[in-house]
Amino acid sequence: MLLRLLTAGVGSETVEVNDRGAVDLAPFECRDINRSSLIQRVCYDKAQRYMIVSVSGICKQYCELPAGVFGNLMGAPSMGQFFNQNISGSGSGGPYDCLIHRPPKYRKAYCTSTREGYAGPSAIAR
């Protein structure tokens, strides 16, 4: 087992984002969420103010999201309620909608193997 770990290929993790495609998560801080029935994972790039959230198994993107809002989401007693009231908005046109705010550019990801330990239906690779 140790030999397998030492010889395993090293690569950056990627995620398929709804309405965007593959995003390399190297610059992101990602957290698996186990205390919310709505949100499974949150990845935030503080420098770009860009967040990717796995909501009910679908990875969605949010642009120009301040670090304080990310912190408040992570500390909220109900992450789903905070997310719905302060981030997602109703339908398109929410306060951090990437159709309104320009999403950052990241390098293209060409990875295909599945990341171990994540059971979500989104295609995540490294």
Helices and strands as residue ranges (DSSP letters): H 2-7, E 14-17, E 21-24, E 29-32, E 39-45, E 50-55, E 58-63, H 67-75, H 79-83, I 84-88, E 124-125
